[in-house]
Amino acid sequence: MSNYPRVIIAGTHSGVGKTTLTMGLLLSIKEKGLSIQAYKVGPDYIDTGFHTNLSNRPCRNLDSYLLEEEVIKELFDRQSRQVMFSLIEGVMGVYDGAGASGVGSTAHIAKILNCPAILVIDAGKMAQSAAAVALGYQLFDRDFPLAGFILNRIGSQAHFDLTKQAIEERTNIPVLGYLSKNPSLNIPERHLGLTPVQEINSLSHEKLRGSIEENIDVEAVIKIGQSAGPFPSFQKRIFSVKAKTKEVCLAVAFDECFHFYYADNLDILESLGVRLLYFSPLKDTTIPDEAAGLYIGGGFPELFAHKLSQNKSLQEDIIRKSEEGMPIYAECGGLMYLMKELQNKEGEVFSLVGLFPGRVKMGKRLQTFGYHSIKTIKENILGKKDETGKGHVFHWSYIEDMPEKYPMALKVEKKGGIYFDGYVRKNTLACYVHLHFGTHLSWAARFVQQCLNYQKGKS
């Protein structure tokens, strides 16, 4: 088995600076001539956008709640064998996962991949006390492969020297450098997390890389990655069989509005015989002519509702293709787009596609968040009735004015209750839940087969 140089950037808590540090390291390591693959622990779509932009390779999600360990290893192996270094950004606090078991946590991923970790500590209001934090994280789980520390919000060189000495004396683990208190390096946030990379022009790459290289021993980070132990063995489950189908074209909505996709989902579809045709619902007036199916991922339709509403030609084409039986799969933002109307936080109402008669409204608080279990209660383009799975949900919007007993495909269970998701109209399925096809390979294959059936019927 290959031995991939790899490091995971962990944090004591959310907001500690993992994303900024990971971005800076991506730039610096790439500048040193190493091709690099970025990963993000968990279901995040926005951080992956930043890392894709900086590494020039699609960033991948590693989620040990949604994906089996063998699948995680396979997905990591498939990409990391193509580059010289792999850099993983963790999620939340290093030991925070789905419940007390730690499944889905940064620590869990580090163990699955036998990957050394560097822990980011916020030392902004501490000096020697940071050593107690570092020691606690070291002792909490001795199986966690902790290999270094980086400090954030350091006020001066003297502050860093004092804190570094205390941590290294207590833990015998090196402190590799620091991030200074510099508001200009912060990434602005909005209701779904950080503002997407497509909308940020003010964060200077050179300034970020310079700050990292001035204060952090990047060569030491690389050496830690290069010293990683053997990559664990695994059995292929996802890409082990070549596509048996003829090529079929799938239109994929992708622009500033719609860009929340698992990169591995798109790879899996391609491995099943799909040719992806990217188009923009903001700019293009029709679905690509060759398409035999449509995939609309998540994003921010509420921020682009006015422009989306003006593109009547595309709306009419989507309705026409749906009525013809084209398979259409829409997730979260895609679901919102297919509704009749959207009302934003300011109360403005915009007309959208209208495949479904409801109005989607932006709430003042988060409506649903987290990992949920799924059961199909109606056959649809992805699954047959009574199949089970799991997915991730994160949205501020909600839907009203839908007719009673409107056809729904999914029963979703979460801690504290059950709700229904997955609106169905002919061969269209639109749901809030995000699915990873690494968990639902048969659902991806069924979607592709539905597209092939539609293509055959049109020929």
For each residue, the residues with C-beta under 8 A, 3 or more apart:
1: 230 231 232 233
2: 77 80 81 231
3: 228 229 230 231
4: 76 77 80 81 86 228 231
5: 84 85 86 222 225 226 228
6: 80 85 86 87 88 113 115 116 225 228
7: 85 86 87 88 115 116 117 118 147 221 224 225 228
8: 41 88 89 90 106 109 110 113 115 116 117 118
9: 18 21 22 25 87 88 89 90 117 118 120
10: 18 90 94 106 107 110 117 118 119 120
11: 14 16 17 18 90 92 93 94 106 119 120
12: 16 93 94 119 120 121 122 133 137
13: 16 92 93 122
14: 11 92 93
15:
16: 11 12 13 120 121 122 152
17: 11 20 21 120 122 152 153 179
18: 9 10 11 21 22 89 90 120
19: 22 23 47 50 89 187 194
20: 17 23 24 179 185 186 187 208
21: 9 17 18 24 25 120 150 152 179 212 216
22: 9 18 19 25 26 38 47 51 87 89
23: 19 20 26 27 50 51 54 208
24: 20 21 27 28 208 209 211 212 216
25: 9 21 22 28 29 87 212 216 218 221
26: 22 23 29 30 36 38 51 54 55 87
27: 23 24 30 31 54 205 208 209 212
28: 24 25 31 32 209 212 213 218
29: 25 26 32 34 36 85 87 218 221 222
30: 26 27 33 34 35 36 54 55 56
31: 27 28 209
32: 28 29 218 222
33: 30
34: 29 30 83 84 85 222
35: 30 82 83 84 85
36: 26 29 30 55 57 83 84 85 86 87
37: 55 57 60 79 80 82 83 85 86 87
38: 22 26 48 51 52 54 55 57 59 60 86 87 88 89
39: 51 59 60 61 62 76 86 87 88 89
40: 44 47 48 51 59 60 61 62 88 89 91
41: 8 61 62 63 88 89 90 91 104 105 106 109
42: 61 62 63 91 92 104
43: 61 63 66 371 392 394 434
44: 40 47 48 61 91 193
45: 48 49 259 260 261 298
46: 49 50 192 193 194 195 196 197
47: 19 22 40 44 50 51 59 89 193 194
48: 38 40 44 45 51 52 58 59 60 61 263
49: 45 46 52 53 59 196 197 198 259
50: 19 23 46 47 53 54 59 187 194 197
51: 22 23 26 38 39 40 47 48 54 55 59 89
52: 38 48 49 55 56 57 58 59 197 263
53: 49 50 56 197
54: 23 26 27 30 38 50 51 205
55: 26 30 36 37 38 51 52 59
56: 30 52 53
57: 36 37 38 52 79 83
58: 48 52 263
59: 38 39 40 47 48 49 50 51 52 55 263
60: 37 38 39 40 48 75 76 79 262 263 264
61: 39 40 41 42 43 44 48 262 263 264 436
62: 39 40 41 42 67 72 75 76 88 109 113
63: 41 42 43 66 67 72 104 392 436
64: 67 69 72 97 103 104 105 108 109 112
65: 97 98 103 104 371 390
66: 43 63 371 390 391 392 436 438 439
67: 62 63 64 71 72 75 436 438 439
68: 71 72 237 439
69: 64 72 73 112 234
70: 73 74 234 235 237
71: 67 68 74 75 237 238 438 439
72: 62 63 64 67 68 69 75 76 109 112 113
73: 69 70 76 77 112 113 231 232 234
74: 70 71 77 78 234 236 237 238 239
75: 60 62 67 71 72 78 79 238 264 438
76: 4 39 60 62 72 73 79 80 86 113
77: 2 4 73 74 80 81 231 234
78: 74 75 81 239 267
79: 37 57 60 75 76 82 83 86
80: 2 4 6 37 76 77 83 86
81: 2 4 77 78
82: 35 37 79
83: 34 35 36 37 57 79 80 86
84: 5 34 35 36
85: 5 6 7 29 34 35 36 37 222 225
86: 4 5 6 7 36 37 38 39 76 79 80 83 225
87: 6 7 9 22 25 26 29 36 37 38 39 225
88: 6 7 8 9 38 39 40 41 62 109 113 115
89: 8 9 18 19 22 38 39 40 41 47 51
90: 8 9 10 11 18 41 94 106 109 117
91: 40 41 42 44 96 104 105 106
92: 11 13 14 42 96 105 106
93: 11 12 13 14 96 106
94: 10 11 12 90 105 106 107 117 119 137 144
95: 102 105 106 107 140 141 144
96: 91 92 93 102 105 106
97: 64 65 101 102 103 104 105 107 108
98: 65 101 103 104 370 371
99: 103
100:
101: 97 98
102: 95 96 97 105 107 108
103: 64 65 97 98 99 108
104: 41 42 63 64 65 91 97 98 108 371
105: 41 64 91 92 94 95 96 97 102 108 109
106: 8 10 11 41 90 91 92 93 94 95 96 109 110 117
107: 10 94 95 97 102 110 111 117 141 144
108: 64 97 102 103 104 105 111 112
109: 8 41 62 64 72 88 90 105 106 112 113 115
110: 8 10 106 107 113 115 116 117 144 145
111: 107 108 114 143 144 145
112: 64 69 72 73 108 109 232
113: 6 8 62 72 73 76 88 109 110 231 232
114: 111 145 228 229 230 231 232
115: 6 7 8 88 109 110 145 228
116: 6 7 8 110 145 146 147 148 224 225 227 228
117: 7 8 9 10 90 94 106 107 110 144 145 146 147
118: 7 8 9 10 147 148 149 150 176 221 224
119: 10 11 12 94 134 137 146 148 149 150
120: 9 10 11 12 16 17 18 21 149 150 151 152
121: 12 16 130 133 134 149 150 151 152 167
122: 12 13 16 17 152 153
123: 126 127 130 151 152 153 154 159 163 178
124: 152 153 154 155 181
125:
126: 123 129 130 133 163
127: 123 130 159 162 163 166
128: 131 162 163 166
129: 126 132 133
130: 121 123 126 127 133 134 151 163 166 167
131: 128 134 135 163 166 167 169 170 171
132: 129 135 136 170
133: 12 121 126 129 130 136 137
134: 119 121 130 131 137 138 149 167 170 171 173
135: 131 132 138 139 170 171
136: 132 133 139 140
137: 12 94 119 133 134 140 146
138: 134 135 142 146 171 173
139: 135 136 142
140: 95 136 137 144
141: 95 107 144
142: 138 139
143: 111
144: 94 95 107 110 111 117 140 141
145: 110 111 114 115 116 117
146: 116 117 119 137 138 173
147: 7 116 117 118 173 224 227
148: 116 118 119 173 174 175 176 220 221 224
149: 118 119 120 121 134 167 171 173 174 175 176
150: 21 118 119 120 121 175 176 177 178 179 216
151: 120 121 123 130 154 160 163 164 175 177 178 179
152: 16 17 21 120 121 122 123 124 178 179
153: 17 122 123 124 179 180 181
154: 123 124 151 159 160 163 178 179 180 181 215
155: 124 159 180 181
156: 159 160
157: 160 161
158: 161 162
159: 123 127 154 155 156 162 163
160: 151 154 156 157 163 164 178
161: 157 158 164 165
162: 127 128 158 159 165 166
163: 123 126 127 128 130 131 151 154 159 160 166 167 175
164: 151 160 161 167 168 175
165: 161 162 168 169
166: 127 128 130 131 162 163 169 170
167: 121 130 131 134 149 163 164 170 171 173 175
168: 164 165 171 172 173 174 175
169: 131 165 166 172
170: 131 132 134 135 166 167
171: 131 134 135 138 149 167 168
172: 168 169
173: 134 138 146 147 148 149 167 168
174: 148 149 168 220
175: 148 149 150 151 163 164 167 168 178
176: 118 148 149 150 216 217 220 221
177: 150 151 215 216 217
178: 123 150 151 152 154 160 175 215 216
179: 17 20 21 150 151 152 153 154 182 185 211 212 215 216
180: 153 154 155 211 215
181: 124 153 154 155
182: 179 185 186 211
183: 186
184: 207
185: 20 179 182 203 207 208 211
186: 20 182 183
187: 19 20 50 194 195 200 203
188: 194 195 200
189: 193 194 195
190: 193 194 195
191: 366 396
192: 46 300 394 396
193: 44 46 47 189 190
194: 19 46 47 50 187 188 189 190
195: 46 187 188 189 190 199 200
196: 46 49 199 200 256 259 300
197: 46 49 50 52 53 200
198: 49 256 259
199: 195 196 256
200: 187 188 195 196 197 203
201:
202:
203: 185 187 200 207 208
204: 207 208
205: 27 54 208 209
206: 209 210
207: 184 185 203 204 210 211
208: 20 23 24 27 185 203 204 205 211 212
209: 24 27 28 31 205 206 212 213
210: 206 207 213 214
211: 24 179 180 182 185 207 208 214 215
212: 21 24 25 27 28 179 208 209 215 216 218
213: 28 209 210 216 218
214: 210 211
215: 154 177 178 179 180 211 212
216: 21 24 25 150 176 177 178 179 212 213 221
217: 176 177 220 221
218: 25 28 29 32 212 213 221 222
219: 222 223
220: 148 174 176 217 223 224
221: 7 25 29 118 148 176 216 217 218 224 225
222: 5 29 32 34 85 218 219 225 226
223: 219 220 226 227
224: 7 116 118 147 148 220 221 227 228
225: 5 6 7 85 86 87 116 221 222 228
226: 5 222 223
227: 116 147 223 224
228: 3 4 5 6 7 114 115 116 224 225 231
229: 3 114
230: 1 3 114
231: 1 2 3 4 73 77 113 114 228
232: 1 73 112 113 114
233: 1
234: 69 70 73 74 77
235: 70
236: 74 239 240
237: 68 70 71 74 240 441
238: 71 74 75 268 271 438 441
239: 74 78 236 267 268 271
240: 236 237
241: 244
242: 271
243: 271 272 273
244: 241 273
245: 248 272 273 448 449 452
246: 273 452
247: 273 274 275
248: 245 273 274 275 292 293 448 451 452 455
249: 274 275 276 277 288 290 291 292 293 455
250: 269 274 275 276 277 291 292 293 294 295 448 451
251: 277 278 279 287 288 291 293 294 295
252: 261 266 276 277 278 279 295 297
253: 257 258 279 280 281 294 295 296 297 334
254: 258 259 261 278 279 280 297
255: 258 259 280 281 282 283
256: 196 198 199 259 282 304
257: 253 280 281 282 299 300 301 303 304 307 308 333
258: 253 254 255 281 296 297 298 299 301 333 334 337
259: 45 49 196 198 254 255 256 297 299
260: 45 297 298 299 331 332 333 434
261: 45 252 254 265 266 297 298
262: 60 61 265 266 434 436 437 438
263: 48 52 58 59 60 61 266 267
264: 60 61 75 267 268 436 437 438
265: 261 262 268 269 435 436 437 438 444
266: 252 261 262 263 269 270 276
267: 78 239 263 264 270 271
268: 238 239 264 265 271 272 437 438 441 444
269: 250 265 266 272 274 276 295 437 444 447 448
270: 266 267 273 274 275 276
271: 238 239 242 243 267 268
272: 243 245 268 269 444 445 448
273: 243 244 245 246 247 248 270 448
274: 247 248 249 250 269 270 448 451
275: 247 248 249 250 270 290
276: 249 250 252 266 269 270
277: 249 250 251 252 288 290 291
278: 251 252 254
279: 251 252 253 254 284 287 288
280: 253 254 255 257 283 284
281: 253 255 257 258 284 296 308 311 314 337
282: 255 256 257 304 307 308 311
283: 255 280 311
284: 279 280 281 287 288 314
285: 311 313 314 317
286: 289 313 314 317
287: 251 279 284 291 294 314 317 318 321
288: 249 251 277 279 284 291
289: 286
290: 249 275 277
291: 249 250 251 277 287 288 294 326
292: 248 249 250 326 327 451 452 454 455 458
293: 248 249 250 251 326 327 328 329 447 448 450 451 454
294: 250 251 253 287 291 318 321 326 327 328 329
295: 250 251 252 253 269 328 329 330 334
296: 253 258 281 328 329 330 331 333 334 337 338
297: 252 253 254 258 259 260 261 330 331 332 333 334
298: 45 258 260 261 331 332 333 334 434
299: 257 258 259 260 332 333 334
300: 192 196 257 303 304 333
301: 257 258 304 305 308 333 336 337 342 352
302: 305 336 342 344 345 362 397
303: 257 300
304: 256 257 282 300 301 307 308
305: 301 302 308 309 342 344 348 350 352
306: 309 310 348 350
307: 257 282 304 310 311
308: 257 281 282 301 304 305 311 337 350 352
309: 305 306 342 350 351 352
310: 306 307
311: 281 282 283 285 307 308 314 315
312: 315 316
313: 285 286 316 317
314: 281 284 285 286 287 311 317 318
315: 311 312 318 319 352 353 354
316: 312 313 319 320
317: 285 286 287 313 314 320 321
318: 287 294 314 315 321 322 328 338 353 355
319: 315 316 322 323 353 354 355
320: 316 317 323 324
321: 287 294 317 318 324 326 328
322: 318 319 325 326 328 355 425 426 427 428
323: 319 320 426
324: 320 321 454 458
325: 322 426 427 454 457
326: 291 292 293 294 321 322 427 454
327: 292 293 294 381 427 428 447 450 451 454
328: 293 294 295 296 318 321 322 338 355 381 427 428 429 430
329: 293 294 295 296 334 381 382 428 429 430 447
330: 295 296 297 334 335 337 338 428 429 430 431
331: 260 296 297 298 334 335 430 431 432 433 434 435
332: 260 297 298 299 335 336 393 394 395 431 432 433 434
333: 257 258 260 296 297 298 299 300 301 336 337
334: 253 258 295 296 297 298 299 329 330 331 337 338 430
335: 330 331 332 338 339 360 423 430 431 432
336: 301 302 332 333 339 342 352 360 397
337: 258 281 296 301 308 330 333 334 352 353
338: 296 318 328 330 334 335 352 353 354 355 356 423 428 430
339: 335 336 342 352 353 354 355 356 357 358 359 360 399
340: 351 352 353 354 356 357 358 359
341: 349 350 351 352 358 359 360
342: 301 302 305 309 336 339 349 350 352 359 360 361 362
343: 347 348 349 350 359 360 361 362
344: 302 305 347 348 350 362
345: 302 362 364
346:
347: 343 344
348: 305 306 343 344
349: 341 342 343 359
350: 305 306 308 309 341 342 343 344
351: 309 340 341 354
352: 301 305 308 309 315 336 337 338 339 340 341 342
353: 315 318 319 337 338 339 340
354: 315 319 338 339 340 351 357
355: 318 319 322 328 338 339 425 428 430
356: 338 339 340 402 406 423 425 430
357: 339 340 354 401 402 403
358: 339 340 341 399 400 401 402
359: 339 340 341 342 343 349 399 400 401
360: 335 336 339 341 342 343 397 398 399
361: 342 343 397 398 399 400
362: 302 342 343 344 345 396 397
363: 366 367 396 397 398
364: 345
365: 396
366: 191 363 369 394 395 396
367: 363 395 396 397 398
368: 393 394 395 414 419 432
369: 366 393 394
370: 98 392 393 394 414 415
371: 43 65 66 98 104 390 391 392 393
372: 390 391 392 393 412 413 414 433
373: 388 389 390 412 413 414
374: 388 389 390 391 410 411 412 413 433
375: 386 387 388 389 410 411 413
376: 379 380 382 383 384 385 386 387 388 409 410 411
377: 385 386 408 409 410 411 420
378: 385 407 408 409 422 424
379: 376 383 384 385 409
380: 376 383 409 422 424 429
381: 327 328 329 427 428 429 446 447 450
382: 329 376 409 429 435 440 443 444 446 447
383: 376 379 380 387 389 409 440 442 443 446
384: 376 379 387 446
385: 376 377 378 379
386: 375 376 377
387: 375 376 383 384 442 443
388: 373 374 375 376
389: 373 374 375 383 435 439 440 443
390: 65 66 371 372 373 374 439
391: 66 371 372 374 433 434 435 436
392: 43 63 66 370 371 372 433 434
393: 332 368 369 370 371 372 412 414 432 433 434
394: 43 192 332 366 368 369 370 434
395: 332 366 367 368 398 432
396: 191 192 362 363 365 366 367
397: 302 336 360 361 362 363 367
398: 360 361 363 367 395
399: 339 358 359 360 361 402
400: 358 359 361
401: 357 358 359
402: 356 357 358 399 406 423
403: 357 406
404:
405:
406: 356 402 403 423
407: 378 423 424 425
408: 377 378 420 421 422 423 424
409: 376 377 378 379 380 382 383 421 422 423 424 429 431
410: 374 375 376 377 420 421 422 431 433
411: 374 375 376 377 418 420
412: 372 373 374 393 418 419 420 421 433
413: 372 373 374 375 417 418
414: 368 370 372 373 393 417 418 419
415: 370
416:
417: 413 414
418: 411 412 413 414
419: 368 412 414
420: 377 408 410 411 412
421: 408 409 410 412 431 432 433
422: 378 380 408 409 410 429 430 431 433
423: 335 338 356 402 406 407 408 409 428 429 430 431
424: 378 380 407 408 409 428 429
425: 322 355 356 407 428
426: 322 323 325
427: 322 325 326 327 328 381 450 454
428: 322 327 328 329 330 338 355 381 423 424 425
429: 328 329 330 380 381 382 409 422 423 424
430: 328 329 330 331 334 335 338 355 356 422 423
431: 330 331 332 335 409 410 421 422 423
432: 331 332 335 368 393 395 421
433: 331 332 372 374 391 392 393 410 412 421 422
434: 43 260 262 298 331 332 391 392 393 394
435: 265 331 382 389 391 439 440 443
436: 61 63 66 67 262 264 265 391 439 440
437: 262 264 265 268 269 440 441 443 444
438: 66 67 71 75 238 262 264 265 268 441
439: 66 67 68 71 389 390 435 436
440: 382 383 389 435 436 437 443 444
441: 237 238 268 437 438 444 445
442: 383 387 445 446
443: 382 383 387 389 435 437 440 446 447
444: 265 268 269 272 382 437 440 441 447 448
445: 272 441 442 448 449
446: 381 382 383 384 442 443 449 450
447: 269 293 327 329 381 382 443 444 450 451
448: 245 248 250 269 272 273 274 293 444 445 451 452
449: 245 445 446 452 453
450: 293 327 381 427 446 447 453 454
451: 248 250 274 292 293 327 447 448 454 455
452: 245 246 248 292 448 449 455 456
453: 449 450 456 457
454: 292 293 324 325 326 327 427 450 451 457 458
455: 248 249 292 451 452 458 459
456: 452 453 459
457: 325 453 454
458: 292 324 454 455
459: 455 456
